[in-house]
Amino acid sequence: MPTKCPECKKEITHLFLYEKVEEKSWFALDYHGDGNAEPVDTIRLDEVEDFECPECSLTLFTDWESAEKFLQGKED
């Protein structure tokens, strides 16, 4: 369900989520002898989340619940 960004007024159907994480990867050589990494685990480093408008990059929310309600059209 499209909704409008309160800043740029463009219709959006998603937000960009930014989180600080540490990623553990499996690292090995491929058959050419080149290194290749495959993620196997992601650990959140803190509870800070930024949900940004994909059109204007404004941070609209800093928590999952508010971002979800916004995209569902259930803003307070």
N, CA, C and O atoms as CSV, one atom per row, in Angstrom:
chain,resi,resn,atom,element,x,y,z
A,1,MET,N,N,0.847,-1.173,0.000
A,1,MET,CA,C,0.000,0.000,0.000
A,1,MET,C,C,0.898,1.245,0.000
A,1,MET,O,O,1.614,1.471,0.976
A,2,PRO,N,N,0.882,2.050,-1.054
A,2,PRO,CA,C,1.710,3.254,-1.091
A,2,PRO,C,C,1.264,4.275,-0.050
A,2,PRO,O,O,0.075,4.406,0.237
A,3,THR,N,N,2.207,4.975,0.496
A,3,THR,CA,C,1.947,6.073,1.409
A,3,THR,C,C,2.857,7.218,0.998
A,3,THR,O,O,3.749,7.015,0.174
A,4,LYS,N,N,2.667,8.396,1.535
A,4,LYS,CA,C,3.469,9.548,1.124
A,4,LYS,C,C,4.459,9.930,2.209
A,4,LYS,O,O,4.138,9.933,3.398
A,5,CYS,N,N,5.672,10.253,1.774
A,5,CYS,CA,C,6.692,10.752,2.689
A,5,CYS,C,C,6.245,12.120,3.189
A,5,CYS,O,O,5.835,12.959,2.387
A,6,PRO,N,N,6.313,12.365,4.497
A,6,PRO,CA,C,5.891,13.664,5.023
A,6,PRO,C,C,6.813,14.814,4.609
A,6,PRO,O,O,6.422,15.978,4.695
A,7,GLU,N,N,8.020,14.503,4.165
A,7,GLU,CA,C,8.971,15.545,3.755
A,7,GLU,C,C,8.867,15.866,2.265
A,7,GLU,O,O,8.587,17.005,1.891
A,8,CYS,N,N,9.093,14.857,1.413
A,8,CYS,CA,C,9.136,15.115,-0.041
A,8,CYS,C,C,7.786,14.908,-0.721
A,8,CYS,O,O,7.619,15.275,-1.885
A,9,LYS,N,N,6.826,14.327,-0.012
A,9,LYS,CA,C,5.456,14.103,-0.499
A,9,LYS,C,C,5.349,13.080,-1.635
A,9,LYS,O,O,4.290,12.955,-2.250
A,10,LYS,N,N,6.430,12.350,-1.922
A,10,LYS,CA,C,6.374,11.329,-2.965
A,10,LYS,C,C,5.779,10.051,-2.402
A,10,LYS,O,O,5.945,9.743,-1.221
A,11,GLU,N,N,5.077,9.301,-3.263
A,11,GLU,CA,C,4.515,8.027,-2.830
A,11,GLU,C,C,5.632,7.001,-2.704
A,11,GLU,O,O,6.492,6.881,-3.576
A,12,ILE,N,N,5.598,6.261,-1.595
A,12,ILE,CA,C,6.607,5.230,-1.356
A,12,ILE,C,C,5.920,3.954,-0.876
A,12,ILE,O,O,4.854,4.002,-0.261
A,13,THR,N,N,6.539,2.829,-1.162
A,13,THR,CA,C,6.005,1.535,-0.734
A,13,THR,C,C,6.962,0.820,0.210
A,13,THR,O,O,6.657,-0.260,0.715
A,14,HIS,N,N,8.117,1.426,0.446
A,14,HIS,CA,C,9.116,0.815,1.322
A,14,HIS,C,C,9.998,1.909,1.917
A,14,HIS,O,O,9.965,3.058,1.476
A,15,LEU,N,N,10.773,1.540,2.908
A,15,LEU,CA,C,11.769,2.418,3.523
A,15,LEU,C,C,13.114,1.709,3.462
A,15,LEU,O,O,13.167,0.490,3.299
A,16,PHE,N,N,14.194,2.460,3.592
A,16,PHE,CA,C,15.510,1.847,3.737
A,16,PHE,C,C,15.819,1.748,5.225
A,16,PHE,O,O,15.687,2.729,5.957
A,17,LEU,N,N,16.226,0.571,5.668
A,17,LEU,CA,C,16.569,0.329,7.066
A,17,LEU,C,C,18.083,0.278,7.199
A,17,LEU,O,O,18.751,-0.488,6.505
A,18,TYR,N,N,18.620,1.101,8.099
A,18,TYR,CA,C,20.044,1.099,8.406
A,18,TYR,C,C,20.227,0.609,9.840
A,18,TYR,O,O,19.580,1.104,10.763
A,19,GLU,N,N,21.112,-0.367,10.013
A,19,GLU,CA,C,21.437,-0.915,11.322
A,19,GLU,C,C,22.946,-1.106,11.393
A,19,GLU,O,O,23.597,-1.327,10.373
A,20,LYS,N,N,23.498,-1.021,12.595
A,20,LYS,CA,C,24.910,-1.344,12.793
A,20,LYS,C,C,24.993,-2.823,13.138
A,20,LYS,O,O,24.404,-3.283,14.117
A,21,VAL,N,N,25.732,-3.557,12.319
A,21,VAL,CA,C,25.856,-4.994,12.523
A,21,VAL,C,C,27.300,-5.441,12.328
A,21,VAL,O,O,28.109,-4.766,11.692
A,22,GLU,N,N,27.584,-6.587,12.890
A,22,GLU,CA,C,28.839,-7.282,12.629
A,22,GLU,C,C,28.460,-8.565,11.919
A,22,GLU,O,O,27.568,-9.290,12.357
A,23,GLU,N,N,29.144,-8.841,10.821
A,23,GLU,CA,C,28.790,-10.009,10.030
A,23,GLU,C,C,29.926,-11.032,10.073
A,23,GLU,O,O,31.088,-10.703,9.835
A,24,LYS,N,N,29.562,-12.275,10.381
A,24,LYS,CA,C,30.520,-13.373,10.334
A,24,LYS,C,C,30.335,-14.069,8.997
A,24,LYS,O,O,29.214,-14.397,8.609
A,25,SER,N,N,31.450,-14.295,8.288
A,25,SER,CA,C,31.385,-14.922,6.970
A,25,SER,C,C,32.285,-16.139,6.897
A,25,SER,O,O,33.310,-16.224,7.572
A,26,TRP,N,N,31.879,-17.066,6.070
A,26,TRP,CA,C,32.686,-18.216,5.724
A,26,TRP,C,C,33.578,-17.756,4.579
A,26,TRP,O,O,33.072,-17.271,3.567
A,27,PHE,N,N,34.909,-17.899,4.718
A,27,PHE,CA,C,35.844,-17.426,3.701
A,27,PHE,C,C,36.680,-18.588,3.204
A,27,PHE,O,O,37.286,-19.313,3.994
A,28,ALA,N,N,36.711,-18.764,1.887
A,28,ALA,CA,C,37.491,-19.845,1.284
A,28,ALA,C,C,37.885,-19.427,-0.131
A,28,ALA,O,O,37.411,-18.420,-0.658
A,29,LEU,N,N,38.752,-20.216,-0.718
A,29,LEU,CA,C,39.151,-19.967,-2.094
A,29,LEU,C,C,38.222,-20.715,-3.039
A,29,LEU,O,O,37.810,-21.841,-2.758
A,30,ASP,N,N,37.897,-20.078,-4.163
A,30,ASP,CA,C,37.095,-20.769,-5.173
A,30,ASP,C,C,38.018,-21.613,-6.065
A,30,ASP,O,O,39.220,-21.697,-5.809
A,31,TYR,N,N,37.472,-22.224,-7.089
A,31,TYR,CA,C,38.272,-23.138,-7.909
A,31,TYR,C,C,39.331,-22.410,-8.739
A,31,TYR,O,O,40.223,-23.049,-9.296
A,32,HIS,N,N,39.239,-21.052,-8.829
A,32,HIS,CA,C,40.269,-20.264,-9.512
A,32,HIS,C,C,41.363,-19.814,-8.545
A,32,HIS,O,O,42.362,-19.223,-8.957
A,33,GLY,N,N,41.167,-20.098,-7.261
A,33,GLY,CA,C,42.120,-19.658,-6.248
A,33,GLY,C,C,41.837,-18.263,-5.716
A,33,GLY,O,O,42.663,-17.689,-5.006
A,34,ASP,N,N,40.670,-17.713,-6.055
A,34,ASP,CA,C,40.278,-16.388,-5.577
A,34,ASP,C,C,39.461,-16.516,-4.294
A,34,ASP,O,O,38.680,-17.453,-4.130
A,35,GLY,N,N,39.656,-15.555,-3.384
A,35,GLY,CA,C,38.899,-15.548,-2.139
A,35,GLY,C,C,37.427,-15.263,-2.364
A,35,GLY,O,O,37.060,-14.471,-3.232
A,36,ASN,N,N,36.590,-15.914,-1.577
A,36,ASN,CA,C,35.148,-15.744,-1.670
A,36,ASN,C,C,34.578,-15.792,-0.260
A,36,ASN,O,O,34.932,-16.677,0.519
A,37,ALA,N,N,33.707,-14.859,0.075
A,37,ALA,CA,C,33.092,-14.807,1.405
A,37,ALA,C,C,31.593,-15.002,1.298
A,37,ALA,O,O,30.938,-14.386,0.457
A,38,GLU,N,N,31.047,-15.862,2.153
A,38,GLU,CA,C,29.610,-16.109,2.230
A,38,GLU,C,C,29.157,-15.817,3.661
A,38,GLU,O,O,29.638,-16.463,4.592
A,39,PRO,N,N,28.236,-14.852,3.862
A,39,PRO,CA,C,27.756,-14.548,5.210
A,39,PRO,C,C,27.068,-15.765,5.854
A,39,PRO,O,O,26.281,-16.459,5.209
A,40,VAL,N,N,27.378,-16.006,7.130
A,40,VAL,CA,C,26.739,-17.096,7.860
A,40,VAL,C,C,26.025,-16.624,9.121
A,40,VAL,O,O,25.180,-17.343,9.652
A,41,ASP,N,N,26.351,-15.421,9.612
A,41,ASP,CA,C,25.710,-14.924,10.825
A,41,ASP,C,C,25.830,-13.404,10.869
A,41,ASP,O,O,26.848,-12.843,10.463
A,42,THR,N,N,24.791,-12.747,11.361
A,42,THR,CA,C,24.798,-11.301,11.531
A,42,THR,C,C,24.418,-10.981,12.970
A,42,THR,O,O,23.428,-11.495,13.491
A,43,ILE,N,N,25.213,-10.130,13.602
A,43,ILE,CA,C,24.981,-9.749,14.996
A,43,ILE,C,C,24.754,-8.244,15.051
A,43,ILE,O,O,25.583,-7.470,14.575
A,44,ARG,N,N,23.629,-7.830,15.633
A,44,ARG,CA,C,23.359,-6.401,15.796
A,44,ARG,C,C,24.281,-5.838,16.858
A,44,ARG,O,O,24.442,-6.434,17.923
A,45,LEU,N,N,24.891,-4.689,16.578
A,45,LEU,CA,C,25.821,-4.073,17.520
A,45,LEU,C,C,25.127,-3.141,18.498
A,45,LEU,O,O,25.630,-2.921,19.600
A,46,ASP,N,N,23.992,-2.593,18.121
A,46,ASP,CA,C,23.212,-1.764,19.042
A,46,ASP,C,C,21.763,-1.779,18.592
A,46,ASP,O,O,21.426,-2.384,17.575
A,47,GLU,N,N,20.924,-1.124,19.338
A,47,GLU,CA,C,19.488,-1.132,19.059
A,47,GLU,C,C,19.049,0.017,18.156
A,47,GLU,O,O,17.857,0.166,17.890
A,48,VAL,N,N,19.986,0.828,17.683
A,48,VAL,CA,C,19.640,1.982,16.856
A,48,VAL,C,C,19.276,1.533,15.451
A,48,VAL,O,O,20.022,0.796,14.806
A,49,GLU,N,N,18.138,1.982,14.995
A,49,GLU,CA,C,17.667,1.711,13.642
A,49,GLU,C,C,17.246,3.040,13.026
A,49,GLU,O,O,16.607,3.861,13.685
A,50,ASP,N,N,17.600,3.247,11.777
A,50,ASP,CA,C,17.137,4.412,11.036
A,50,ASP,C,C,16.341,3.919,9.838
A,50,ASP,O,O,16.841,3.139,9.028
A,51,PHE,N,N,15.101,4.378,9.732
A,51,PHE,CA,C,14.240,4.048,8.599
A,51,PHE,C,C,14.136,5.299,7.743
A,51,PHE,O,O,13.557,6.298,8.168
A,52,GLU,N,N,14.699,5.247,6.529
A,52,GLU,CA,C,14.766,6.422,5.668
A,52,GLU,C,C,13.839,6.314,4.465
A,52,GLU,O,O,13.566,5.225,3.960
A,53,CYS,N,N,13.364,7.471,4.023
A,53,CYS,CA,C,12.601,7.556,2.778
A,53,CYS,C,C,13.529,7.196,1.619
A,53,CYS,O,O,14.640,7.721,1.545
A,54,PRO,N,N,13.103,6.317,0.718
A,54,PRO,CA,C,13.945,5.949,-0.415
A,54,PRO,C,C,14.070,7.053,-1.468
A,54,PRO,O,O,14.913,6.968,-2.360
A,55,GLU,N,N,13.244,8.073,-1.366
A,55,GLU,CA,C,13.269,9.164,-2.338
A,55,GLU,C,C,14.124,10.346,-1.894
A,55,GLU,O,O,14.919,10.863,-2.678
A,56,CYS,N,N,13.966,10.782,-0.629
A,56,CYS,CA,C,14.676,11.986,-0.164
A,56,CYS,C,C,15.717,11.704,0.915
A,56,CYS,O,O,16.443,12.611,1.324
A,57,SER,N,N,15.797,10.461,1.380
A,57,SER,CA,C,16.788,10.014,2.380
A,57,SER,C,C,16.582,10.590,3.775
A,57,SER,O,O,17.474,10.485,4.617
A,58,LEU,N,N,15.441,11.189,4.034
A,58,LEU,CA,C,15.158,11.692,5.371
A,58,LEU,C,C,14.893,10.522,6.302
A,58,LEU,O,O,14.175,9.593,5.933
A,59,THR,N,N,15.462,10.550,7.512
A,59,THR,CA,C,15.139,9.545,8.517
A,59,THR,C,C,13.746,9.850,9.037
A,59,THR,O,O,13.514,10.890,9.653
A,60,LEU,N,N,12.820,8.929,8.783
A,60,LEU,CA,C,11.436,9.125,9.198
A,60,LEU,C,C,11.151,8.492,10.550
A,60,LEU,O,O,10.333,9.006,11.313
A,61,PHE,N,N,11.820,7.371,10.861
A,61,PHE,CA,C,11.554,6.639,12.100
A,61,PHE,C,C,12.837,6.042,12.634
A,61,PHE,O,O,13.798,5.831,11.894
A,62,THR,N,N,12.842,5.770,13.934
A,62,THR,CA,C,13.990,5.117,14.565
A,62,THR,C,C,13.563,3.857,15.310
A,62,THR,O,O,14.316,3.326,16.126
A,63,ASP,N,N,12.353,3.382,15.025
A,63,ASP,CA,C,11.921,2.112,15.625
A,63,ASP,C,C,11.043,1.349,14.638
A,63,ASP,O,O,10.331,1.929,13.819
A,64,TRP,N,N,11.124,0.036,14.750
A,64,TRP,CA,C,10.456,-0.896,13.834
A,64,TRP,C,C,8.945,-0.693,13.827
A,64,TRP,O,O,8.332,-0.638,12.760
A,65,GLU,N,N,8.341,-0.581,15.008
A,65,GLU,CA,C,6.878,-0.492,15.123
A,65,GLU,C,C,6.322,0.739,14.402
A,65,GLU,O,O,5.328,0.638,13.683
A,66,SER,N,N,6.950,1.885,14.589
A,66,SER,CA,C,6.477,3.111,13.930
A,66,SER,C,C,6.618,3.027,12.417
A,66,SER,O,O,5.729,3.458,11.683
A,67,ALA,N,N,7.727,2.477,11.954
A,67,ALA,CA,C,7.939,2.322,10.511
A,67,ALA,C,C,6.897,1.384,9.907
A,67,ALA,O,O,6.369,1.637,8.824
A,68,GLU,N,N,6.611,0.305,10.618
A,68,GLU,CA,C,5.614,-0.662,10.157
A,68,GLU,C,C,4.226,-0.025,10.076
A,68,GLU,O,O,3.522,-0.194,9.080
A,69,LYS,N,N,3.835,0.704,11.115
A,69,LYS,CA,C,2.533,1.379,11.116
A,69,LYS,C,C,2.422,2.391,9.986
A,69,LYS,O,O,1.375,2.509,9.349
A,70,PHE,N,N,3.511,3.124,9.738
A,70,PHE,CA,C,3.527,4.106,8.661
A,70,PHE,C,C,3.259,3.437,7.316
A,70,PHE,O,O,2.426,3.911,6.543
A,71,LEU,N,N,3.957,2.344,7.033
A,71,LEU,CA,C,3.776,1.651,5.757
A,71,LEU,C,C,2.405,0.987,5.649
A,71,LEU,O,O,1.903,0.775,4.545
A,72,GLN,N,N,1.799,0.658,6.789
A,72,GLN,CA,C,0.451,0.069,6.794
A,72,GLN,C,C,-0.627,1.158,6.711
A,72,GLN,O,O,-1.810,0.843,6.580
A,73,GLY,N,N,-0.232,2.425,6.784
A,73,GLY,CA,C,-1.189,3.523,6.770
A,73,GLY,C,C,-1.904,3.706,8.091
A,73,GLY,O,O,-2.996,4.274,8.140
A,74,LYS,N,N,-1.283,3.219,9.181
A,74,LYS,CA,C,-1.906,3.287,10.518
A,74,LYS,C,C,-1.180,4.263,11.417
A,74,LYS,O,O,-1.032,4.005,12.611
A,75,GLU,N,N,-0.725,5.375,10.873
A,75,GLU,CA,C,-0.028,6.380,11.676
A,75,GLU,C,C,-0.955,6.954,12.743
A,75,GLU,O,O,-2.173,7.012,12.577
A,76,ASP,N,N,-0.335,7.375,13.840
A,76,ASP,CA,C,-1.103,8.045,14.909
A,76,ASP,C,C,-1.399,9.472,14.539
A,76,ASP,O,O,-2.033,10.191,15.311
